[in-house]
Amino acid sequence: MLKRRISLLIMTVLVLSGFTVLGLRRSESQPSSPDAVLYISPSIIADPTITPPATIAINVSISNVANMAYCEFNMSYIPNIFYIVELAKQPIQGQFPSIYCEIEDYLGYLYMRLTYKSPVTVNGNATLLILNLAVVDYGITTLHFHDVTVKDGNSQIIPTQTQDGYIAIIKHDIAVTGVSYVVTGATYVSYTNETFVGRTVKIVVTLHDYGDVPEDFTATISAGGINISALQIQNLQPNETRDVVYDWNTSDFQPSMSPYGIKAEAEVLPYETNATNNVCVDGQVKLKLVGDVNGDGNVDINDLNAWNAALGSHPGDPNWNPQADINGDGVVDKQDGVLIIENYGNHL
């Protein structure tokens, strides 16, 4: 599963960046273009184990360049994800360049100029600089080259392509932000915290993705500590809030004077940044004996009296009592009275 998640993360970075796979291919192999290519290596950093604080290294490299005496470039990135802590120039053909650089991490900007005393030639690939980056926050950014100038020993422009890099410091953070429920009848919804064993309780679980990538996970619903459902959540998008509905059939549960606490819990994802918000407990549902209209744990004359007071009523009527509508058909009638009689004398 972890391998699948890492693959999904990389695919997500590619989609978010808006570039095709062909446009993103980087390696130490020979580029197909005859022009020089200035590029970042590795081209994509999207390792979910990299979390703040961490240090990562990238190479600024070049390929297929002849008689290079001068290389100037700007590189832009989203600020506040990392800052550059060290910059190390690398030799080409045994020669270190003289350099001038400007680093404005708070703006997301690097300017670099390299000058070689004697022109150098790269047949294949060579690293110009190694940048050590201190990761300070989560986010996804392009390392974008622009205003690139490469010249030979005669100050002639050398045609140069660029290939940007990408860094994704991925935040995984799913949350259960709410749990609510209603007791359903055949033709109405009763906003109450008690019902009869065998009736359906509609549970609504509210989920949110506070992270940076879509997530697949399992959310478990329990009642009174007993798991009643494992919901498979797929493709919850970053910053998406989603309500998931589950109809709890209470037929297999025992009536009790102690309510059943309703809890929803999302599984903890690998490398999740905050697991404290994966659980939400909200409300209790009391399951009563069939026929126990007043909820005192006994089916007796008091329940018949309560039924009789609501007899003939529908939702919205002044004497409507959803607890007297035992079969949940939207009317208090003789069928509900029969259920009381059939269960008369039962108690907890």
N, C-alpha and C positions, 0 to 999 in steps of 0.2 A: 504493500500500500504506500509506503514511504517513497519507493522509487516512482510509483505512479504520480504521487503528489509533486515530486520534484519536476517530473516531466511536464505536468500541468502548469507549474509555476513558470517554467521557461517558455512554454507556449503562450502563456498570458502576457509575459513581458514583450514577446514579439508582437502580439496583437495590439497591446497598448501603445507600443512604440510606432505602430503604423507602417512597418516596413516588411517586405517579403523575406522569406527564408533565404532566397538567393542573394538578396542585398545585404544579408547579415553574415554571410559565411566568412569566417576568418580562420586562418591556420598559418602554420609556418611553411606551408607549401607555396610554390610559385604562383602568384596571381596570374590570371589569364590575360590581363591587359598588358601591353608593352610599355605603358607609362609607369612612372614611379607611383607608388602607393604609400601614403602615410596612414597608419592605422593604429588602433588600440589592441593590445593583446594581454589577457584574453578578451575577446570581443564582448562576451556576456558574462557577467557575474550575477548569479541568481541562486546562490547556495542558501537554503533556509537555515543552516546552522550559523550563518553570519548574523549576529545581532549586536546592537550597541551594548557596551563599548567593544569594538574590535578594530583590528588593523588589517587592511588588505593592500595588496600591491598590484599595480598595473604597469605595463610597458607601453611606451610610445615608440613605435617601430616604423621602419621604412623598408621598401623592397624595390628592386629593379631601378637603381639610380646610378648614374655614371658621372664622375667628376663633380660631385657635389661639394661646394665650398660654403654654402649658406643655406640655412633652413629657418624659416620664420613661420610661426602659426599662433592662432588663438584657439583656445578650447573653452567652451561654455558648458555649464552644468547647473542643475537646480541646487541652490545653496541650502545649507543647514542639514544636509544628509551626511556629509563628511567634510573634513578639511584636510588639506595637504600638509603633512608633518615633515616630509623629507623628499628631496628631489636629488637624484643621483645621475649625473651624466655618464654615458658609457662609451668606451673607445670603439672606433671603427678603423680597421687596419692599423691597430696599435696607436691611434691618434685620438686624444681627448679634445673636444672642441672647447673654445671659450664660449661662455653663455651669458645671456642677460635675460632675466625673467621678472615678471610682475604677477603676484598671486593675490587675488581679492576673493577670498573664500566667502565672505559675507555677501558678495554679489554673484558668486558662481562663475569665476573668470580666471583663466590662466593665459598669460602672454609669454611666449618663449622665442628666443633668438639664439641659434647656434652658428658659430663661425669656425671653419676649419682652416688652419694655416696652409695646409696643402689639400687640394681636392681629393675626395675619397670616392671609391666606387663600391657598390653593393651588388653583387650577383646573387640574388636570392633575397634573404631577409637579414636585417640587423636592428638591434635595439638602440635607440638614441638616448632614451631616458627611462629611469625607473621612478615611479611615483608611489610613495607610501601614503595611504589615506587612513585617517582615523574616522571610523564610523560613529556618528553621534545621534542619529535618528533614523527612523524608517522612511522609506520612500523609493521611487523609481525615477531614474534620470538618464538622459542621453549625455554622453561625453561627445560634444559636437565640435568638430573642426571647422574653422572658417578663417578667411583672410590668410590663406596659406601661400607662401612664396618660397620656392626652392630655386637656387641659382648655381650655375657652374663657375669654374675659375675665371671665366671671361665675363662674369656678371650677366650671362644670358639665362633667361627663364627656362627651367626644366619643367615640362608638363607633368603635373602631379595630381593624381586622384586622392580622395580621402575616403576612409571608411570609419564611421563613428563607432564608439563603444557604448555599452549599456550596463548600468549597475542597478540592481534591484535588491534593496534591503527589505525583505518581505515581512510585513506584520500580519500575523494570524490572530484574529480576535473575534470569535463569535460569542453571542450573548443571548440568553433567554431573558427578554425584557418584560414579559408579562404572561400570566396565566389567568384565564377567566372561564366561566362555565355558565350554562343555562340548562334548565330541565325542560325537555321538549314534550309536547303532547302531539296528538294527531293534527290539530288545527291551530295550535297556539304555542307560545313560548312563555314559560313561567320563570321569572327572575327570583328564584328562591334558593335557599341552601338546604332544602330537604325534599325528599321524594321517596317513593316506594320502591322496594327491591323489585327488579325487573323492568323499571322504566329506564329511559335513555337520558344520559347526561352529556350534553354537547360541550366539549372542552376545547378552548381556543388557546393555542400556544403562540406567542409573539416572539419572533426571532429577529436578530439584527447582526449584520456583518460589519464590524468596526475595522476590519483589516483591509488589505490592499489587493486581494485576489479572490476570485470565486471559490466557494468552499462546498464540499460534500461531506456530510456527517450524519450521525444518528442522534436523534433527540428522544429520550425516554420519558414516558408519562407514568407516574405511579399514583396510587390512591391508598392512603394509610400504610405506606411502605411496600405495597404490592404492585409490581410492574404490570401495567395493563396494555401498554403499546410501546413499540419501538418504531418511531417515524424515520423514514429514510429521506433526508433533506438533500436535494441536489441543486447545485449551481446557484447557491445564495450569493448574490453579487455584492461587491464592496458598497457599503452605505445603503444597502437594501434592507427594508423592514418587511417581513413576511408573516402573515397569520396562517397557521396550519390548524385545521379542524379535525378533531377525532370524536367520534360518537361512542361513548362508553356505555356498553350494555351491562347493566348492574345485576343481571340474573344470577351470576355465579358468586355474588358477594352476600355476606351475612348481614341482616339488619342489626343495628347497634344504636345504643344511646350516645355512643361516642362518635363524633363525625369522622369521616375519612378525609385526611388532609391531602390536597392535590398538589403534586410537585412535577415540574418539568425540568429535565437536566440534559444539556447537550454534552456530547463526549468532548474530552479535552483533545485538541488537535496537537500533532507534533509541533514543537517549538511555539506553542501558543503563548502570547505575551501576557495575557491576563485570563486566568481560569476562574477567578472569583465570581465573574458574572455569568457563568455557564449554568447556574442553578437558580430557579425561581419557585418559591412556595407561596401560593396565594389562594386562600380560602379553604373552606371545609364543607363537605357534603354529608348530610345525615341521611342514612338509608333506613327507612322505617318498615315495620311489618305491614303487609298489605292489609288495608282496612283501618290502620291506626291513624285516623284523620288528625287528631290533636297532638300526636307525637309523644305521648307519655309512656310508650312501651307496652301498652295494653290495648287490645281490641275489645271494647265494651260499650255500654250504653251511652257513654259520653261521645263516642264516635258516631253512633247512630243519631244522636241529637244534633251534632255538627253537620252531618249529612242532610238531615231533615231541614235545617235552617237554610241550606244552600240549594235545596231541591228545585230543579227546573231552571237553574241559572246558567248563563253563558258568560264567557269573558267580557267584562265591561259592565255587567249587571251589578247593582248595588250589593246584592247578597252573594255575589260570586266568590267561591272559595276553591282555589285550584287543588287544595289538599283533599277536598271532598270528591273531586273528579278522579277517582281512583284508577280508572282504566285509561285516562288521558285522551278521551274522545271529544273534549271541548264542551261537554254538557254534564251537569250533575243530574243523574236520572236513576231509575230503579235498578239499572245494571250495576251501578256503584253500590247501591244498597245491598244487592245480592252478594257482592264481594265482601262487604262487612259481615254479613250473616255467615257466609261460608268460613270466614276466619275468626268468628266470634270466640272469645275466650283465649286466643293466642296471646302470649306475653313474652317479654324478654327476661 
